[in-house]
Amino acid sequence: MIRLLAFVVMTVFVCAVSWFAYAQYPVTGIVLLVFGTAAFIAPGYFALLDPGAPAQDSSREGER
């Protein structure tokens, strides 16, 4: 669940930043969207595809 939440938050953040940048400078907005997708959205997406990978959840201190 934490991965899904992180993925949604980063998607909204990258889209919002690129949208505001696009309003002022269209080329900058597109570049931010492309690089933001590659750097922040894609890793979260691939983490969601692999349910066997360990989650980075610090709320379960006893489990390792």
PDB file of N, CA, C, O and CB in Angstrom:
ATOM      1  N   MET A   1       0.818  -1.193   0.000  1.00  0.00           N
ATOM      2  CA  MET A   1       0.000   0.000   0.000  1.00  0.00           C
ATOM      3  C   MET A   1       0.862   1.258   0.000  1.00  0.00           C
ATOM      4  O   MET A   1       0.514   2.261  -0.623  1.00  0.00           O
ATOM      5  CB  MET A   1      -0.930  -0.002   1.198  1.00  0.00           C
ATOM      6  N   ILE A   2       2.001   1.192   0.713  1.00  0.00           N
ATOM      7  CA  ILE A   2       2.877   2.356   0.774  1.00  0.00           C
ATOM      8  C   ILE A   2       3.481   2.654  -0.601  1.00  0.00           C
ATOM      9  O   ILE A   2       3.712   3.814  -0.943  1.00  0.00           O
ATOM     10  CB  ILE A   2       3.990   2.133   1.810  1.00  0.00           C
ATOM     11  N   ARG A   3       3.736   1.605  -1.384  1.00  0.00           N
ATOM     12  CA  ARG A   3       4.280   1.814  -2.729  1.00  0.00           C
ATOM     13  C   ARG A   3       3.268   2.504  -3.628  1.00  0.00           C
ATOM     14  O   ARG A   3       3.621   3.388  -4.408  1.00  0.00           O
ATOM     15  CB  ARG A   3       4.704   0.481  -3.348  1.00  0.00           C
ATOM     16  N   LEU A   4       2.020   2.101  -3.520  1.00  0.00           N
ATOM     17  CA  LEU A   4       0.977   2.721  -4.331  1.00  0.00           C
ATOM     18  C   LEU A   4       0.815   4.190  -3.962  1.00  0.00           C
ATOM     19  O   LEU A   4       0.687   5.042  -4.841  1.00  0.00           O
ATOM     20  CB  LEU A   4      -0.356   1.977  -4.158  1.00  0.00           C
ATOM     21  N   LEU A   5       0.819   4.486  -2.687  1.00  0.00           N
ATOM     22  CA  LEU A   5       0.697   5.867  -2.236  1.00  0.00           C
ATOM     23  C   LEU A   5       1.882   6.701  -2.715  1.00  0.00           C
ATOM     24  O   LEU A   5       1.695   7.821  -3.191  1.00  0.00           O
ATOM     25  CB  LEU A   5       0.593   5.923  -0.707  1.00  0.00           C
ATOM     26  N   ALA A   6       3.092   6.171  -2.596  1.00  0.00           N
ATOM     27  CA  ALA A   6       4.276   6.886  -3.062  1.00  0.00           C
ATOM     28  C   ALA A   6       4.220   7.114  -4.567  1.00  0.00           C
ATOM     29  O   ALA A   6       4.595   8.183  -5.049  1.00  0.00           O
ATOM     30  CB  ALA A   6       5.544   6.116  -2.693  1.00  0.00           C
ATOM     31  N   PHE A   7       3.757   6.123  -5.302  1.00  0.00           N
ATOM     32  CA  PHE A   7       3.637   6.259  -6.753  1.00  0.00           C
ATOM     33  C   PHE A   7       2.644   7.359  -7.124  1.00  0.00           C
ATOM     34  O   PHE A   7       2.924   8.177  -8.000  1.00  0.00           O
ATOM     35  CB  PHE A   7       3.204   4.927  -7.378  1.00  0.00           C
ATOM     36  N   VAL A   8       1.497   7.383  -6.468  1.00  0.00           N
ATOM     37  CA  VAL A   8       0.476   8.396  -6.767  1.00  0.00           C
ATOM     38  C   VAL A   8       0.977   9.790  -6.400  1.00  0.00           C
ATOM     39  O   VAL A   8       0.776  10.737  -7.160  1.00  0.00           O
ATOM     40  CB  VAL A   8      -0.833   8.086  -6.010  1.00  0.00           C
ATOM     41  N   VAL A   9       1.621   9.925  -5.255  1.00  0.00           N
ATOM     42  CA  VAL A   9       2.134  11.229  -4.825  1.00  0.00           C
ATOM     43  C   VAL A   9       3.182  11.744  -5.804  1.00  0.00           C
ATOM     44  O   VAL A   9       3.138  12.911  -6.191  1.00  0.00           O
ATOM     45  CB  VAL A   9       2.732  11.135  -3.408  1.00  0.00           C
ATOM     46  N   MET A  10       4.113  10.905  -6.206  1.00  0.00           N
ATOM     47  CA  MET A  10       5.154  11.348  -7.134  1.00  0.00           C
ATOM     48  C   MET A  10       4.584  11.662  -8.512  1.00  0.00           C
ATOM     49  O   MET A  10       5.050  12.587  -9.177  1.00  0.00           O
ATOM     50  CB  MET A  10       6.239  10.287  -7.253  1.00  0.00           C
ATOM     51  N   THR A  11       3.588  10.909  -8.945  1.00  0.00           N
ATOM     52  CA  THR A  11       2.958  11.191 -10.233  1.00  0.00           C
ATOM     53  C   THR A  11       2.276  12.553 -10.209  1.00  0.00           C
ATOM     54  O   THR A  11       2.435  13.346 -11.137  1.00  0.00           O
ATOM     55  CB  THR A  11       1.943  10.095 -10.591  1.00  0.00           C
ATOM     56  N   VAL A  12       1.527  12.821  -9.163  1.00  0.00           N
ATOM     57  CA  VAL A  12       0.841  14.115  -9.041  1.00  0.00           C
ATOM     58  C   VAL A  12       1.861  15.245  -8.943  1.00  0.00           C
ATOM     59  O   VAL A  12       1.684  16.292  -9.566  1.00  0.00           O
ATOM     60  CB  VAL A  12      -0.093  14.127  -7.804  1.00  0.00           C
ATOM     61  N   PHE A  13       2.919  15.045  -8.174  1.00  0.00           N
ATOM     62  CA  PHE A  13       3.932  16.080  -8.006  1.00  0.00           C
ATOM     63  C   PHE A  13       4.632  16.401  -9.324  1.00  0.00           C
ATOM     64  O   PHE A  13       4.764  17.570  -9.687  1.00  0.00           O
ATOM     65  CB  PHE A  13       4.954  15.646  -6.966  1.00  0.00           C
ATOM     66  N   VAL A  14       5.076  15.382 -10.035  1.00  0.00           N
ATOM     67  CA  VAL A  14       5.783  15.601 -11.305  1.00  0.00           C
ATOM     68  C   VAL A  14       4.862  16.268 -12.324  1.00  0.00           C
ATOM     69  O   VAL A  14       5.280  17.181 -13.036  1.00  0.00           O
ATOM     70  CB  VAL A  14       6.320  14.264 -11.867  1.00  0.00           C
ATOM     71  N   CYS A  15       3.625  15.820 -12.396  1.00  0.00           N
ATOM     72  CA  CYS A  15       2.682  16.420 -13.345  1.00  0.00           C
ATOM     73  C   CYS A  15       2.388  17.873 -12.995  1.00  0.00           C
ATOM     74  O   CYS A  15       2.304  18.716 -13.889  1.00  0.00           O
ATOM     75  CB  CYS A  15       1.380  15.621 -13.379  1.00  0.00           C
ATOM     76  N   ALA A  16       2.230  18.179 -11.719  1.00  0.00           N
ATOM     77  CA  ALA A  16       1.937  19.555 -11.307  1.00  0.00           C
ATOM     78  C   ALA A  16       3.111  20.483 -11.595  1.00  0.00           C
ATOM     79  O   ALA A  16       2.926  21.584 -12.112  1.00  0.00           O
ATOM     80  CB  ALA A  16       1.589  19.602  -9.816  1.00  0.00           C
ATOM     81  N   VAL A  17       4.311  20.039 -11.263  1.00  0.00           N
ATOM     82  CA  VAL A  17       5.489  20.870 -11.508  1.00  0.00           C
ATOM     83  C   VAL A  17       5.676  21.113 -12.998  1.00  0.00           C
ATOM     84  O   VAL A  17       5.941  22.242 -13.411  1.00  0.00           O
ATOM     85  CB  VAL A  17       6.744  20.216 -10.918  1.00  0.00           C
ATOM     86  N   SER A  18       5.544  20.086 -13.798  1.00  0.00           N
ATOM     87  CA  SER A  18       5.727  20.262 -15.240  1.00  0.00           C
ATOM     88  C   SER A  18       4.607  21.107 -15.839  1.00  0.00           C
ATOM     89  O   SER A  18       4.839  21.848 -16.794  1.00  0.00           O
ATOM     90  CB  SER A  18       5.787  18.900 -15.940  1.00  0.00           C
ATOM     91  N   TRP A  19       3.400  21.006 -15.295  1.00  0.00           N
ATOM     92  CA  TRP A  19       2.283  21.807 -15.802  1.00  0.00           C
ATOM     93  C   TRP A  19       2.511  23.292 -15.522  1.00  0.00           C
ATOM     94  O   TRP A  19       2.288  24.131 -16.395  1.00  0.00           O
ATOM     95  CB  TRP A  19       0.955  21.344 -15.168  1.00  0.00           C
ATOM     96  N   PHE A  20       2.959  23.619 -14.301  1.00  0.00           N
ATOM     97  CA  PHE A  20       3.240  25.017 -13.979  1.00  0.00           C
ATOM     98  C   PHE A  20       4.408  25.544 -14.803  1.00  0.00           C
ATOM     99  O   PHE A  20       4.379  26.691 -15.248  1.00  0.00           O
ATOM    100  CB  PHE A  20       3.539  25.172 -12.486  1.00  0.00           C
ATOM    101  N   ALA A  21       5.420  24.734 -15.010  1.00  0.00           N
ATOM    102  CA  ALA A  21       6.551  25.156 -15.832  1.00  0.00           C
ATOM    103  C   ALA A  21       6.132  25.324 -17.285  1.00  0.00           C
ATOM    104  O   ALA A  21       6.599  26.236 -17.967  1.00  0.00           O
ATOM    105  CB  ALA A  21       7.697  24.148 -15.726  1.00  0.00           C
ATOM    106  N   TYR A  22       5.255  24.448 -17.759  1.00  0.00           N
ATOM    107  CA  TYR A  22       4.792  24.522 -19.144  1.00  0.00           C
ATOM    108  C   TYR A  22       4.012  25.810 -19.398  1.00  0.00           C
ATOM    109  O   TYR A  22       4.052  26.349 -20.505  1.00  0.00           O
ATOM    110  CB  TYR A  22       3.923  23.307 -19.479  1.00  0.00           C
ATOM    111  N   ALA A  23       3.305  26.304 -18.390  1.00  0.00           N
ATOM    112  CA  ALA A  23       2.538  27.540 -18.550  1.00  0.00           C
ATOM    113  C   ALA A  23       3.450  28.730 -18.844  1.00  0.00           C
ATOM    114  O   ALA A  23       3.066  29.641 -19.577  1.00  0.00           O
ATOM    115  CB  ALA A  23       1.709  27.815 -17.293  1.00  0.00           C
ATOM    116  N   GLN A  24       4.651  28.723 -18.276  1.00  0.00           N
ATOM    117  CA  GLN A  24       5.587  29.822 -18.497  1.00  0.00           C
ATOM    118  C   GLN A  24       6.536  29.546 -19.666  1.00  0.00           C
ATOM    119  O   GLN A  24       6.746  30.402 -20.526  1.00  0.00           O
ATOM    120  CB  GLN A  24       6.390  30.079 -17.233  1.00  0.00           C
ATOM    121  N   TYR A  25       7.095  28.354 -19.682  1.00  0.00           N
ATOM    122  CA  TYR A  25       8.080  27.968 -20.691  1.00  0.00           C
ATOM    123  C   TYR A  25       7.737  26.570 -21.188  1.00  0.00           C
ATOM    124  O   TYR A  25       8.070  25.588 -20.524  1.00  0.00           O
ATOM    125  CB  TYR A  25       9.535  28.017 -20.116  1.00  0.00           C
ATOM    126  N   PRO A  26       7.079  26.453 -22.341  1.00  0.00           N
ATOM    127  CA  PRO A  26       6.610  25.142 -22.814  1.00  0.00           C
ATOM    128  C   PRO A  26       7.711  24.081 -22.939  1.00  0.00           C
ATOM    129  O   PRO A  26       7.495  22.925 -22.574  1.00  0.00           O
ATOM    130  CB  PRO A  26       5.946  25.308 -24.146  1.00  0.00           C
ATOM    131  N   VAL A  27       8.859  24.454 -23.440  1.00  0.00           N
ATOM    132  CA  VAL A  27       9.927  23.467 -23.619  1.00  0.00           C
ATOM    133  C   VAL A  27      10.407  22.952 -22.261  1.00  0.00           C
ATOM    134  O   VAL A  27      10.649  21.755 -22.100  1.00  0.00           O
ATOM    135  CB  VAL A  27      11.109  24.079 -24.411  1.00  0.00           C
ATOM    136  N   THR A  28      10.543  23.840 -21.298  1.00  0.00           N
ATOM    137  CA  THR A  28      10.971  23.439 -19.955  1.00  0.00           C
ATOM    138  C   THR A  28       9.957  22.504 -19.312  1.00  0.00           C
ATOM    139  O   THR A  28      10.337  21.541 -18.647  1.00  0.00           O
ATOM    140  CB  THR A  28      11.180  24.672 -19.070  1.00  0.00           C
ATOM    141  N   GLY A  29       8.683  22.777 -19.502  1.00  0.00           N
ATOM    142  CA  GLY A  29       7.646  21.911 -18.947  1.00  0.00           C
ATOM    143  C   GLY A  29       7.700  20.509 -19.517  1.00  0.00           C
ATOM    144  O   GLY A  29       7.532  19.528 -18.793  1.00  0.00           O
ATOM    145  N   ILE A  30       7.935  20.417 -20.814  1.00  0.00           N
ATOM    146  CA  ILE A  30       8.024  19.100 -21.457  1.00  0.00           C
ATOM    147  C   ILE A  30       9.269  18.356 -20.978  1.00  0.00           C
ATOM    148  O   ILE A  30       9.213  17.157 -20.705  1.00  0.00           O
ATOM    149  CB  ILE A  30       8.048  19.246 -22.997  1.00  0.00           C
ATOM    150  N   VAL A  31      10.383  19.062 -20.879  1.00  0.00           N
ATOM    151  CA  VAL A  31      11.624  18.436 -20.409  1.00  0.00           C
ATOM    152  C   VAL A  31      11.462  17.954 -18.970  1.00  0.00           C
ATOM    153  O   VAL A  31      11.896  16.851 -18.636  1.00  0.00           O
ATOM    154  CB  VAL A  31      12.809  19.427 -20.512  1.00  0.00           C
ATOM    155  N   LEU A  32      10.844  18.766 -18.118  1.00  0.00           N
ATOM    156  CA  LEU A  32      10.606  18.344 -16.734  1.00  0.00           C
ATOM    157  C   LEU A  32       9.702  17.123 -16.669  1.00  0.00           C
ATOM    158  O   LEU A  32       9.923  16.234 -15.848  1.00  0.00           O
ATOM    159  CB  LEU A  32       9.990  19.485 -15.930  1.00  0.00           C
ATOM    160  N   LEU A  33       8.696  17.070 -17.516  1.00  0.00           N
ATOM    161  CA  LEU A  33       7.801  15.920 -17.524  1.00  0.00           C
ATOM    162  C   LEU A  33       8.543  14.647 -17.937  1.00  0.00           C
ATOM    163  O   LEU A  33       8.368  13.596 -17.320  1.00  0.00           O
ATOM    164  CB  LEU A  33       6.619  16.172 -18.466  1.00  0.00           C
ATOM    165  N   VAL A  34       9.360  14.743 -18.968  1.00  0.00           N
ATOM    166  CA  VAL A  34      10.096  13.567 -19.453  1.00  0.00           C
ATOM    167  C   VAL A  34      11.108  13.087 -18.410  1.00  0.00           C
ATOM    168  O   VAL A  34      11.141  11.904 -18.073  1.00  0.00           O
ATOM    169  CB  VAL A  34      10.817  13.892 -20.780  1.00  0.00           C
ATOM    170  N   PHE A  35      11.931  14.007 -17.900  1.00  0.00           N
ATOM    171  CA  PHE A  35      12.939  13.602 -16.923  1.00  0.00           C
ATOM    172  C   PHE A  35      12.322  13.231 -15.580  1.00  0.00           C
ATOM    173  O   PHE A  35      12.818  12.329 -14.905  1.00  0.00           O
ATOM    174  CB  PHE A  35      13.952  14.713 -16.731  1.00  0.00           C
ATOM    175  N   GLY A  36      11.255  13.905 -15.183  1.00  0.00           N
ATOM    176  CA  GLY A  36      10.571  13.542 -13.945  1.00  0.00           C
ATOM    177  C   GLY A  36       9.945  12.170 -14.034  1.00  0.00           C
ATOM    178  O   GLY A  36       9.948  11.412 -13.064  1.00  0.00           O
ATOM    179  N   THR A  37       9.405  11.849 -15.205  1.00  0.00           N
ATOM    180  CA  THR A  37       8.832  10.518 -15.399  1.00  0.00           C
ATOM    181  C   THR A  37       9.916   9.447 -15.317  1.00  0.00           C
ATOM    182  O   THR A  37       9.727   8.412 -14.678  1.00  0.00           O
ATOM    183  CB  THR A  37       8.105  10.435 -16.752  1.00  0.00           C
ATOM    184  N   ALA A  38      11.038   9.698 -15.959  1.00  0.00           N
ATOM    185  CA  ALA A  38      12.123   8.711 -15.947  1.00  0.00           C
ATOM    186  C   ALA A  38      12.755   8.567 -14.564  1.00  0.00           C
ATOM    187  O   ALA A  38      13.129   7.464 -14.166  1.00  0.00           O
ATOM    188  CB  ALA A  38      13.192   9.099 -16.961  1.00  0.00           C
ATOM    189  N   ALA A  39      12.876   9.660 -13.840  1.00  0.00           N
ATOM    190  CA  ALA A  39      13.586   9.623 -12.559  1.00  0.00           C
ATOM    191  C   ALA A  39      12.713   9.249 -11.376  1.00  0.00           C
ATOM    192  O   ALA A  39      13.180   8.589 -10.447  1.00  0.00           O
ATOM    193  CB  ALA A  39      14.207  10.946 -12.298  1.00  0.00           C
ATOM    194  N   PHE A  40      11.445   9.662 -11.394  1.00  0.00           N
ATOM    195  CA  PHE A  40      10.616   9.493 -10.206  1.00  0.00           C
ATOM    196  C   PHE A  40       9.419   8.571 -10.399  1.00  0.00           C
ATOM    197  O   PHE A  40       9.081   7.808  -9.494  1.00  0.00           O
ATOM    198  CB  PHE A  40      10.136  10.818  -9.753  1.00  0.00           C
ATOM    199  N   ILE A  41       8.778   8.627 -11.552  1.00  0.00           N
ATOM    200  CA  ILE A  41       7.557   7.843 -11.747  1.00  0.00           C
ATOM    201  C   ILE A  41       7.874   6.410 -12.168  1.00  0.00           C
ATOM    202  O   ILE A  41       7.272   5.472 -11.645  1.00  0.00           O
ATOM    203  CB  ILE A  41       6.663   8.510 -12.794  1.00  0.00           C
ATOM    204  N   ALA A  42       8.799   6.224 -13.096  1.00  0.00           N
ATOM    205  CA  ALA A  42       9.106   4.879 -13.598  1.00  0.00           C
ATOM    206  C   ALA A  42       9.603   3.926 -12.502  1.00  0.00           C
ATOM    207  O   ALA A  42       9.145   2.783 -12.463  1.00  0.00           O
ATOM    208  CB  ALA A  42      10.150   4.972 -14.694  1.00  0.00           C
ATOM    209  N   PRO A  43      10.517   4.337 -11.610  1.00  0.00           N
ATOM    210  CA  PRO A  43      10.932   3.390 -10.556  1.00  0.00           C
ATOM    211  C   PRO A  43       9.778   2.948  -9.662  1.00  0.00           C
ATOM    212  O   PRO A  43       9.714   1.784  -9.265  1.00  0.00           O
ATOM    213  CB  PRO A  43      12.013   4.015  -9.698  1.00  0.00           C
ATOM    214  N   GLY A  44       8.879   3.853  -9.347  1.00  0.00           N
ATOM    215  CA  GLY A  44       7.716   3.481  -8.541  1.00  0.00           C
ATOM    216  C   GLY A  44       6.794   2.538  -9.271  1.00  0.00           C
ATOM    217  O   GLY A  44       6.220   1.627  -8.674  1.00  0.00           O
ATOM    218  N   TYR A  45       6.652   2.755 -10.561  1.00  0.00           N
ATOM    219  CA  TYR A  45       5.803   1.881 -11.366  1.00  0.00           C
ATOM    220  C   TYR A  45       6.368   0.465 -11.403  1.00  0.00           C
ATOM    221  O   TYR A  45       5.631  -0.507 -11.237  1.00  0.00           O
ATOM    222  CB  TYR A  45       5.660   2.433 -12.791  1.00  0.00           C
ATOM    223  N   PHE A  46       7.671   0.351 -11.620  1.00  0.00           N
ATOM    224  CA  PHE A  46       8.276  -0.975 -11.679  1.00  0.00           C
ATOM    225  C   PHE A  46       8.301  -1.647 -10.309  1.00  0.00           C
ATOM    226  O   PHE A  46       8.259  -2.874 -10.228  1.00  0.00           O
ATOM    227  CB  PHE A  46       9.689  -0.881 -12.235  1.00  0.00           C
ATOM    228  N   ALA A  47       8.368  -0.872  -9.238  1.00  0.00           N
ATOM    229  CA  ALA A  47       8.273  -1.452  -7.892  1.00  0.00           C
ATOM    230  C   ALA A  47       6.875  -2.005  -7.654  1.00  0.00           C
ATOM    231  O   ALA A  47       6.720  -3.013  -6.965  1.00  0.00           O
ATOM    232  CB  ALA A  47       8.621  -0.398  -6.814  1.00  0.00           C
ATOM    233  N   LEU A  48       5.861  -1.365  -8.212  1.00  0.00           N
ATOM    234  CA  LEU A  48       4.500  -1.877  -8.082  1.00  0.00           C
ATOM    235  C   LEU A  48       4.313  -3.169  -8.869  1.00  0.00           C
ATOM    236  O   LEU A  48       3.498  -4.010  -8.489  1.00  0.00           O
ATOM    237  CB  LEU A  48       3.495  -0.831  -8.552  1.00  0.00           C
ATOM    238  N   LEU A  49       5.057  -3.337  -9.959  1.00  0.00           N
ATOM    239  CA  LEU A  49       4.939  -4.541 -10.771  1.00  0.00           C
ATOM    240  C   LEU A  49       5.562  -5.763 -10.103  1.00  0.00           C
ATOM    241  O   LEU A  49       5.212  -6.894 -10.438  1.00  0.00           O
ATOM    242  CB  LEU A  49       5.582  -4.315 -12.114  1.00  0.00           C
ATOM    243  N   ASP A  50       6.484  -5.548  -9.162  1.00  0.00           N
ATOM    244  CA  ASP A  50       7.182  -6.650  -8.511  1.00  0.00           C
ATOM    245  C   ASP A  50       6.706  -6.785  -7.067  1.00  0.00           C
ATOM    246  O   ASP A  50       7.311  -6.205  -6.165  1.00  0.00           O
ATOM    247  CB  ASP A  50       8.714  -6.435  -8.561  1.00  0.00           C
ATOM    248  N   PRO A  51       5.637  -7.535  -6.834  1.00  0.00           N
ATOM    249  CA  PRO A  51       5.103  -7.626  -5.475  1.00  0.00           C
ATOM    250  C   PRO A  51       5.991  -8.429  -4.529  1.00  0.00           C
ATOM    251  O   PRO A  51       5.795  -8.369  -3.316  1.00  0.00           O
ATOM    252  CB  PRO A  51       3.732  -8.240  -5.510  1.00  0.00           C
ATOM    253  N   GLY A  52       6.952  -9.173  -5.047  1.00  0.00           N
ATOM    254  CA  GLY A  52       7.822  -9.972  -4.198  1.00  0.00           C
ATOM    255  C   GLY A  52       8.970  -9.186  -3.595  1.00  0.00           C
ATOM    256  O   GLY A  52       9.629  -9.666  -2.673  1.00  0.00           O
ATOM    257  N   ALA A  53       9.220  -7.987  -4.099  1.00  0.00           N
ATOM    258  CA  ALA A  53      10.319  -7.182  -3.579  1.00  0.00           C
ATOM    259  C   ALA A  53       9.970  -6.666  -2.188  1.00  0.00           C
ATOM    260  O   ALA A  53       8.815  -6.334  -1.920  1.00  0.00           O
ATOM    261  CB  ALA A  53      10.636  -6.008  -4.530  1.00  0.00           C
ATOM    262  N   PRO A  54      10.959  -6.596  -1.306  1.00  0.00           N
ATOM    263  CA  PRO A  54      10.672  -6.109   0.045  1.00  0.00           C
ATOM    264  C   PRO A  54      10.310  -4.630   0.037  1.00  0.00           C
ATOM    265  O   PRO A  54      10.942  -3.831  -0.655  1.00  0.00           O
ATOM    266  CB  PRO A  54      11.870  -6.346   0.962  1.00  0.00           C
ATOM    267  N   ALA A  55       9.303  -4.277   0.800  1.00  0.00           N
ATOM    268  CA  ALA A  55       8.870  -2.880   0.893  1.00  0.00           C
ATOM    269  C   ALA A  55       9.778  -2.130   1.859  1.00  0.00           C
ATOM    270  O   ALA A  55      10.285  -2.707   2.821  1.00  0.00           O
ATOM    271  CB  ALA A  55       7.387  -2.786   1.352  1.00  0.00           C
ATOM    272  N   GLN A  56       9.976  -0.873   1.605  1.00  0.00           N
ATOM    273  CA  GLN A  56      10.775  -0.022   2.475  1.00  0.00           C
ATOM    274  C   GLN A  56       9.859   0.606   3.516  1.00  0.00           C
ATOM    275  O   GLN A  56       9.643   1.818   3.510  1.00  0.00           O
ATOM    276  CB  GLN A  56      11.525   1.070   1.660  1.00  0.00           C
ATOM    277  N   ASP A  57       9.327  -0.212   4.403  1.00  0.00           N
ATOM    278  CA  ASP A  57       8.360   0.249   5.393  1.00  0.00           C
ATOM    279  C   ASP A  57       8.996   0.164   6.775  1.00  0.00           C
ATOM    280  O   ASP A  57       9.319  -0.929   7.241  1.00  0.00           O
ATOM    281  CB  ASP A  57       7.048  -0.589   5.331  1.00  0.00           C
ATOM    282  N   SER A  58       9.175   1.291   7.425  1.00  0.00           N
ATOM    283  CA  SER A  58       9.819   1.309   8.732  1.00  0.00           C
ATOM    284  C   SER A  58       8.830   1.080   9.870  1.00  0.00           C
ATOM    285  O   SER A  58       9.234   1.072  11.033  1.00  0.00           O
ATOM    286  CB  SER A  58      10.532   2.622   8.936  1.00  0.00           C
ATOM    287  N   SER A  59       7.555   0.894   9.570  1.00  0.00           N
ATOM    288  CA  SER A  59       6.574   0.706  10.632  1.00  0.00           C
ATOM    289  C   SER A  59       6.636  -0.700  11.218  1.00  0.00           C
ATOM    290  O   SER A  59       6.099  -0.941  12.299  1.00  0.00           O
ATOM    291  CB  SER A  59       5.176   0.986  10.107  1.00  0.00           C
ATOM    292  N   ARG A  60       7.279  -1.626  10.524  1.00  0.00           N
ATOM    293  CA  ARG A  60       7.413  -3.000  11.022  1.00  0.00           C
ATOM    294  C   ARG A  60       8.848  -3.209  11.499  1.00  0.00           C
ATOM    295  O   ARG A  60       9.670  -3.770  10.774  1.00  0.00           O
ATOM    296  CB  ARG A  60       7.035  -4.045   9.915  1.00  0.00           C
ATOM    297  N   GLU A  61       9.143  -2.768  12.694  1.00  0.00           N
ATOM    298  CA  GLU A  61      10.512  -2.823  13.213  1.00  0.00           C
ATOM    299  C   GLU A  61      10.980  -4.244  13.493  1.00  0.00           C
ATOM    300  O   GLU A  61      12.155  -4.547  13.289  1.00  0.00           O
ATOM    301  CB  GLU A  61      10.618  -2.004  14.474  1.00  0.00           C
ATOM    302  N   GLY A  62      10.093  -5.126  13.956  1.00  0.00           N
ATOM    303  CA  GLY A  62      10.492  -6.469  14.342  1.00  0.00           C
ATOM    304  C   GLY A  62      10.797  -7.391  13.181  1.00  0.00           C
ATOM    305  O   GLY A  62      11.513  -8.376  13.362  1.00  0.00           O
ATOM    306  N   GLU A  63      10.286  -7.110  12.007  1.00  0.00           N
ATOM    307  CA  GLU A  63      10.475  -7.980  10.842  1.00  0.00           C
ATOM    308  C   GLU A  63      11.671  -7.523  10.037  1.00  0.00           C
ATOM    309  O   GLU A  63      11.830  -6.335   9.757  1.00  0.00           O
ATOM    310  CB  GLU A  63       9.217  -7.997   9.960  1.00  0.00           C
ATOM    311  N   ARG A  64      12.504  -8.465   9.671  1.00  0.00           N
ATOM    312  CA  ARG A  64      13.659  -8.130   8.832  1.00  0.00           C
ATOM    313  C   ARG A  64      13.854  -9.188   7.796  1.00  0.00           C
ATOM    314  O   ARG A  64      14.776  -9.096   6.985  1.00  0.00           O
ATOM    315  CB  ARG A  64      14.930  -7.970   9.667  1.00  0.00           C
TER     316      ARG A  64
END
